[in-house]
Amino acid sequence: MTEAILESISDGVFTVDLDWRITYFNQAAAAITGVPKEQAVGQLCSEVFKSNKCERDCPLRQTLRTRTPLINRPGCLIRGDGQRVPISVSTAIMTDEQGRITGGAETFRDLSEIEDLRQQLQGKSSFGSLISSSPAMVRLIQTLPAYAESLSTILIQGETGTGKEVLARALHEASSRAEGPFVAVNCGALPDNLLESELFGYRKGAFTGAERDKPGRFATAEDGTLFLDELGEISPAMQVKLLRVLQEHEYEPLGANHPQKTNARVITATNRDLGVLVSEGKFRLDLFYRINVLMLTMPPLRNRPEDIPVLAEAFLTRFNQRMGKQIRGISEETLDLLAAHSWPGNIRELENVIERSVVVCSSDEILPHHLPGEFSNSPPERKNGAETIRQAREEAERQSILQALFQHRNHRGEAARALGVDKSTLYRRAAALGLELPGQDGRSREK
């Protein structure tokens, strides 16, 4: 009878013994994780769930240790197909007739639909410190959970200033190596001899002035991530040495007699077109294939104007704190000027513009005249009736509210909860957007 009930509910349910092996796994658990019931039973729960809490903050382990149930603890798991699934977790201990603990039970709820609606209402998708409202970035962000969990080498391409290091750091922080170091090296800033010693280190006496052993960046990145930026700038000789490390997972510090193993996960980045460099004979084809196992391309800021308000507000908050100012926002006219700019320097240029504007701003809002001289005080007319950024955001918010109401049969309270806001906020936003809420609340249908 109990098992029949557990098989009929929409929440995932599983139990484990004291060796952390799954003893029961209902159909909802199989559907949410993508792991068949018969495959899950008998496995370690960490092998099935691949959750961000398994290693450091397991709710079930905490419950077994404290004998205190946990209710609706947020988290996420990675499905077999690499998809990230947000969940809420509740736990309890299991005992025999003598009151001895025999294992634990966990229920978990798939929050994907609620998370999607919340993101739609906010007009953003996020991954770690990356936040975006751009369709081009949303597509990229959707691939990141699977890439973060993989240990394969990643190549990030993109123009200077697009945020390649920010993306690499976000991948590291979402990976199983998040507790390890994140070590960044700008390969284009160092000549070959310095770059080699920087990456691989050296032994005492390897050259004049080497008075002690010095570990390289591969050594300091053990159990973590090594980010090699501007990889397209390294010489052919250095390319050979790097290829060996990626193939054999070992290297020789300068002056050493034996190779040293490395388990650092490598993420590379470049603003050059490596395919063109390969065709010109300036970059090794075998190295290109080795680093291009997984590839990500950061779009330039001019192709993601929806992100300008989000990034500008984030920079404003940072520089307010740094400079002790209390500028409360950026005017719509200023945002339109920012959106009309071509941004050859990408996000780094936007950051510099906001910093300069905060320095010169003496009012409570950044206005057009606070921008540098290259910004015109009258933005170009938008062609074909294209909407402003504000209008696009409002339309996305309007559609999210209507969708939530439809899915919850016009029950305003449930729609508000699904969107992650309280009911008064839902009413206020609907009024601001010119939305007439349906006359019939979903509750009246249930009576």
N, C-alpha and C positions, 0 to 999 in steps of 0.2 A: 504493500500500500504506500509506504513512504517513498520507495523508489519510483513508483508510478507518478507521484506528485512531483518529485524532483525532475523527472523527465518531461513534465508538461509545462514547466515555468520557463520564462524567457531569460532569466539570469543564469550565468554559468555557475556550476557547483562542482567542486572536486574535494577529495579527502586525501590525506597523506598519512603514512605510518611514521614511526620515529626515525626511520632512515631517509625520510623525505621522498619516498617513492609513492607515486599516485596509486591509490587503491580504488577510487571511484571517480568517474568523469561523465557528467551528463551530456545530453545531446546539444544543449545550448553552449556548453563549454567547448564542444567540438566545433560548432558553427562559428563562434567568436574567434577562436585561436586558429582555425583552419587545420587542426590536428585531429584525425579520426580517433574515436573513442578507444578502439582496440589497440591503436598505436600508442596512445597516451598512458594507459594503465600499465604500471610496472616501471615507467621511466621516472627519473628524478624530475621534480616539478620545475626546476630551473631550466632543464633542457626543453621543456614544452613551452614555457611562457616567455623566456628571454625578456623578462621585464626589467625596467630601469631600477627596480627596487630589489631584485633577487640577491645581488651581491652585498649591498650596503645597508639596506633598510627594509628587509623582508617583513611584511606585516604579520604573516603567520608565525615566523620565528619569534617575533616580539610577543605574540599572544601565548605561545607555548612557554616562553621564558617567564612572563609575568602573570599568566593565567587570567589575563584581562582581555575580553573581546574588543575588537576594533570595528568601528562602523563607518562606512563610506569614506575610506582613505583613498585619495586620488592617486593615480599612477598611469602607466601605459605598458603595453606589451607589443612585441613584434611578431606578427603572423609569419607563417612559413613562406609566404610570398614577399616578405619584406615590408608589408604595410604596417605603419604605426597605428595602434588602436588605443585611444584614451579609455580608461576604465575607472570605476570606483570599486573598492574592495572592502568586504566585511569578513571578519574571521571569528573562529570559536575553537575551543579545545574539545577533544573527544576523550571520553573516559569509559572504563569498563564498570562492571557492577560493584567492584570494590573501590571505585573512585580513582583508580590509577590512570594516568594519562596514557592513551594508546596512539594518539596522533592529533591531527588538526583538520579542520574543515574551513573552506574558503568559498565565498560567493563573490562573483564579480559581474558588473553590469557594463555593457558596451555603451560608451557615451559619444560615439562618433557622430551621430545625428545632431546631438545637442551642441557638440563642439563646432560642427559645420555651421549651424545656425548662428552660434555666437560670433564666429569669425565673419559670417556674412553681415551681421548687424554692425559689427565694427568695421567692415570693409577691409579686413586684413587677414593675412595668413602669417604664421610665425614659426620659427624654428630656432630655439635658443635666443640669442640676441638679435637674430634677423627678423625684421618685421616688414611686411610688404603688402601693398594694395594693388600691385601690378599683376596683370594676367601672366606676363612673361616670367615674373619671379614666382608666382604661385605654382606654375608648372615645375619650376626648378625645386622649390621647397618640398613638393610632394615626393621627390625622389630621395631627399636627404636622410630620412630615418634608415632606409635600407643601406645607403652608402656609409652612414656612421657606424652601423653594426658590422660591416665588412672590414676585413683587415687588408684588402687589396689596395694597391697604390692608386691615388687619385690625381688627376691632372685638372687644375682649374685654369681656364682661359678667360681673359677679359682685359679691357683697356686699363691703363694706369688710373688708380683712384676709384675703381668700382667696388672695392671692398673684398678682395680675394682673401686677404689674411683674416678678416672678420668671419668669412665663410669657413675657412679652414679651422679656426678656433671653435666655431659652433659645432662642426663635425666632431672635433676632438671631445668637446664637453658633453656631447650626446652619446659618445661611444663607451664601451666597457673599459676604456683606458682613461676615463675622465679623472681618476685619482692620480694618474701619472703626469709627468711634465709635458708642457707644450713648448717646444723649442723652435724659434723662427730664425732663419738665416737668409739674408739678402745676397744671393749668389752674384748678382751683377755689381755689387759694391766692392768686391775684393779681387785682386789679381790671383792667378793660379796658385802660386806658392802659399799665399796666406789663406786662400780658400781651402786648400788641402789640409793644412794644419788645423784650421778652424773646424772642419768637418770630422777629421780622423784623429786629431790630437798628435802628440809626439812623446817620445821617450827622452829622458835625460841624456844629454850628449849627442842628440841627433844632429845638431848644428850648433854653430857658435852662438852662445847666449842661451842655449837650452839647458838651464841649470837644474831643472826638475821636470818630472813627468807632468804633462798637461792633458787631461781628457778632452776629446773633441765633442762636437755636438751630437754625433751618433751615440756616444757613451752617455751624455747627460739626458738624452731622450729615451733611455731604456724604460720599458713598460709604459711609454707614452707616445707622443707624436712628434715627428720632425717635419717642419714646414720649410720647404726649399723654394723661396720666391725668386722670380726673374731667372728661371732655369734656362731660358733661351739664350742667355748671355755667356754661358760657360764654354770653355775652349774644348776642341776635340779631345785633347789629352785628358782633361778632367771628365769628359763624358765617358771615356773608357773606364776610369776608376769608379765612377758612380754606377755604371752598368754592372760591374762585378759585385758591388754591394747589394744591389737590388736582386741579382740572380742568385748569389751564394749566401746572402745574409751574413757576410763577414767582410772585414777590412783590416788593413795593417796600418797602425799609427806610424808616423815617421820615425825611423830608427828602431822599430820593433823587429823581432826575429820570427814571430809567429802571428798568424791572423787572430783577430778578435771577433767573436760573434756579436750580432746585434739583433734585437727583436723590435726595434723602433718601427712604428707604422709611419710610412712616408707619404706626405701630401705635397705635390709640387704645384707651381703656378707660373704663368708667363703672360706677358702682354704682347708677345710675338706670335706669329702664325707658324707653328712648328712644322706643319705640312709643307709650307713654302721653304723653310730652312732645310728640310730634308731634301727637297727637290733641287736645291742649290748646292747640296753637299756640305752644308754648314752644321747639320745636326744628324747624328747617327740614327738610321732607321730602326735598328734593334733597340736602342734606348727609347726611342719614341714609342715603340710598341710596349716596352716594359712599363713606362710611366703612364701610358694611356689605357690602362685596364678599365678604369672608370673615369669619365670626363664630365666636367661641369663647365658651363659658360655663363659668366656673370654679364648680364646685359648692361649697356651703358645707361647712364641716368637719363639721357635724352629719349630713350626708348621706354622709360618707366616713369612718366611725369606724375602718375598717381602717388608715387612714393615721396615726392618732394615735400608735401605738407608734413608727413610723418617724420621724415628725417630732419626737416627744419625745426620742428617742435622739439625733437630729441636733442638737437644741438643747442637750441635755446635754453632748455633745462640745464644742460651741462655747463654752459657759459654763465648762466645766472648764478649757479652755485659757485663756480670758480671765481667770479668777479664780485660776488656779494650783491648782485642786483635782483630786482623783483619785477622784471618785464613780464607781463602776463600773457602775451601772445603776439601773433603776427597778423597784420590786417589782410583782408581778402584781396585788396589791391596789390599788396606786396607779394602775396602768394601767386597772383596772376602774372606778375613780372618775373618771378622766379620760374614759373612754369613755361614762360615764353623763351627763356634763355637756352642756348644750345649745350652748355655744360661740357666744354672740351676737357676740363679737369675732373669731371664726374663728381662723386660724393665728396672727395677731398676738397674740391673747389667750393662746393656748397658749404662745407664745414667752415672754410676760411671766410666766406661771405657772411655767414651768420655770426661768426666771432667778431668780425669787423663791425657789423651792424649793432651788436650788443655793446661794443666799446663806445660808439658814438651816440647811441640812443639814450635820451634823457627823459623820455616819456614812458608810459606804461604799455606801449605797443610799438612794435617795429613797423615803421611806415615807409613808403617808397623812397623818401629822400634820405633815409638811413642807409640805403644800399649804395655800393660803389658806383662810380661814375659811368661804367659801361652799361648799366641798366637804364633803359629808357623809362621815363615817368608815364608813358602811355603804351601799354602792351599792344602788340599787333592784333587786328581784328581776327576773331576766330572764324575760320572758313566753314562753309556748309552747315552753319548753325551748330557747330560742335559745342558741347556743354562745357561749362567751367568745371574745375576739379570739385568745387563744392557741390554743384548740381549732380555730378556723377555719384558722389558719396551719398547724397540724400536719396537718389533713386535706388541705390543698392540697399540702403537702410529701409526704404519704403517696401521694397520687394521682400526683404527678410521678415518684416512684421506681418505682411499679408500671408506669407507662406506659413509662418508659425501659427497664425490664427486658423488657417485652413486645416493644418495637420492636427490641431487640437479642437476642431469643431467649434471654433469661436469662443472657447473657454479662455478668457483673458488671463486669468491667473496662471493656468498651465502654459499658455503661450509665453508669458513673461518669464516664467521659470526656465523654459526651454532656451530662451534667448539670454539667460544669465542676468536679468534685471528684475527689479521689483515692479509691481503692477502700476504704481504711481509714475514710475519712469516710462513705462510703456504708454500710458495715457498722455504724458507730457510730450514724448517724442512724436506720437501719432498726431497730436494737435499741431506741433511745430511743422510737421511735414504735410499738413493739410489732408490727413487721412481721417475718414469717418469710420469709426469702429462699428462693426455690425450691431444692429439694434438688439439682437438676441444673443445673450451670453450662453455659452455652452452648458452652464450649470442648469439652466431652466429646462433643457432637454432631458436631463437625467431624472427629473422629478416625476 
